[in-house]
Amino acid sequence: MALNPFSSGTRLRDMIRAIRASKTAAEERAVVRRECAAIRTAISERGQEELRHRNMAKLMFIHMLGYPTHFGQMECLKLIAAAGYPEKRIGYLGLMLLLDERQEVLMLVTNSLKQDLNHSNPFIVGLALCALGNICSAEMARDLAPEVEKLLRSRDVNTKKKAALCSVRIVRKVPDLAENFMGLAASLLKEKHHGVLISAVQLCTELCKASKDALEYLRKNCIEGLVRILRDVSNSSYAPEYDVAGISDPFLHIRVLKLMRMLGQGDADCSEYMNDILAQVATKTESNKNAGNAILYECVETIMGIEATSGLRVLAINILGRFLSNRDNNIRYVALNILMRAITVDTQAVQRHRVTILECVKDADASIRKRALELVFLLVNDTNVKPLTKELVDYLDVADPDFKEDLTAKICSITEKFSQEKLWYLDQMLKVLSLAGNHVKDDVWHALIVVISNASELQGYAVRSLYTALQAYSEQGSLLRVAVWCIGEYGEMLVNNVGMLEAEPPITVTESDAVDAVELGFNRYSADVTTRSMCLVALLKLSSRFPSMSERIKQIVAQNKENMVLELQQRSIEFGSIIQRHQSIRSSLLERMPVLDEAAYLVKRASATQATIPAYKPASGVTPGDLKLPNGVAKPAAAPLVDLLDLSSDDAPVTSTSATTTPNDFLQDLLGIGGTNLSTAGVPSASTDILMDLLSIGPSPSQNGLLDLISPAQGKDNSDRNNYVNSVSVTIAELNTSVAEQKPVSAVPQVVSLVPEPMDLLGSLSSSASSSGTKSSTVVPQAADLLDGLSASTSVSGLDDACPSITAFQSATLKIVFDLRKQLGKPQETTIHATFTNLTSTTYTDFIFQAAVPKFIQLRLDPASGNVVPASGKGSVTQGFNVTNSQHGQKPLAMRIRMSYKVNGEDRLEQGLVSNFPPGL
């Protein structure tokens, strides 16, 4: 009689054959469904106990296929409770597969486990220990821990091994039981059987993690045993049972080394005891086999993790150096990982392998390249920065395009961080821009422009080098932007070879060549609005530098009068008008940018990299004192923060100031990338200066229907107008007095014009217009040139009304005099010129003046003439600032001042209240 293929009597192999014969998933599900139905029937019927283990084997296979088998869980318990070993074996196997520690059914098996742990048959004891070690819960661990402790004293090595592994699970689930296993674990380390030793070492490792008391106990009682085990296994003769590729039991080696690392970490005595055996393992282990490399790797980890001697650490780092020469990528990668940690412990030892590490930067494997590059970055210091940078720059030329971005970022970081000479910095950045300019981030070339602006003695060299590089690498976008900016600013230096260095070869560049270079960039980057806008600005400036090229430049600029990009169209119209109609003011309008504050830019750049914070919270994470300023920039003095002004109780309405404009906003001042902000309270904003409107590269204000224009008739020269861009109205103003002297800034009114369509914005300003200018809002119905008719003899400054000088502050050490001036037509504005005189016989250094005013007064400080006040009144420091009293005629001026300085290196601080201003201010 044929056997039903889906009855409970079907053998396991027949069910597997039927499932494998299924051609579709639906057929497989049908086979499994019929088999599960037959098993359920067999479970519910009596008299089929002899087939129970067969059904459980089928359920385990079905479970491994991913089908639900929860209905067979009670069958596991019945098999475990059976007397025979075959039934128990299937029952415990099913228990470990079908159940986990979260199942409530598991509580029913605790009694069976306890009985089997005390069974006379060691095989049944082994089954119970395996099950307990796999699915033990915290409650079961507490109930069965005493039985496991007894089994750790068993004479049978297999029982000891399994009991030790089961103890690992118990300690992991209930760390409070760790103290019950400390002595037993230490005694197991005296065994000879490697299986027991590995289990004992694993138990000791878990005890160290679970309890500090266990860690201290094992440090006192296990170090000798571990050293003996490691010595025996290292010196043992060939044993086929434990041999792996000619090395005796590498698994025991590694387990013992890991435990030694945990015991020796932070303990000098234990570490000293281990030094000899670690040196023996490190020198005797063969490195031509993978098993030997695994032992050496773990040995190095242990040496670097404990309080090892310097000689032993050098030995470990030398092993890592050999790893770097291995052909296996995995071995090289792990070696680089450890070296990155080892560099904080022994930098000199790692430096010896610098050449090998540099070779890894050129590796074909991308992971190794990145890790090696990070390690090289950590290796750089003041002594090796030049050779390392040269190697990286040389490799940049042949590096893969995918790797160039990371490599470029690291080279730029190294150059900025460790450069001590501006000439070397410029050379390296020039090479990077030439080889990988398209991979350089914007903040990097912005910083380069700031450095060039500050290096007056290298500006000629910089513009000539950039021009030469541009001829060969015009496809590099960042190189082109920096070169165009420098040609626009220092074009006459390029043509006349001004500022030649000793070793610099002379080059011949005509005015036409300089214009050609800018035009080339303008035409090449037709889709890059930023680059084309910078080219337009450079061409406008060259029209002033090279008057003979004005006509050609006007034709180039005029090409964009009908450009679809409104930004380029507007610039083309405005710049063409300046070139054609306003030669009288062009030279002063297009003077060089003032020297930019490099320290302030670095602070701002660092602040931008911090975590994003709400706009209404001040960014306090970055201060000048936190940064290492490269290129010889002096670190700004950090003054203590105190409440300068307690005038917050004033009930006057608060005049809003431009909170979005920061001092020395170089990205807007220099390149104008940011948008133009309109002050809602009518306060003149730095971003609304005409120079920014004419020379910036930000989004066109015409896109919003509004255009900010500042009348140029208020500034005495271009320097004044540029300085105004870098100023901001604040309630408490502080400015480092080490900045180079600049002239005071006169307030500039604002004209807001509604522009319905693109037009010439620089026309028809009547020559009889008031030179003082007032703020107005007008609608311009047709094209008008606001500068038309402004003759060269037109006055560009308001008439000043002098006021009597006052002694604002005087102590035994310092005297401050305020010279006051008022502008006609602006009674609410006052220009103050402060003179600081030292009354002592000791020179004051790092002098900083700060001022605070009530809310209804706006204050803008200009840079001071210096930060050193000579002794005995033999000289003085001056500083100008403007105040605007929004409640003029109702409330008088009031000001609290603070002066900080150093006397023989000691910080001094003085402050006072200025209340003797003349009436009417």
Summary of the structure (lengths in Angstrom):
residues: 921
radius of gyration: 40.9
end to end distance: 120.6
largest distance: 128.6
contacts: 2994
relative contact order: 0.04
helix: 54%
strand: 11%
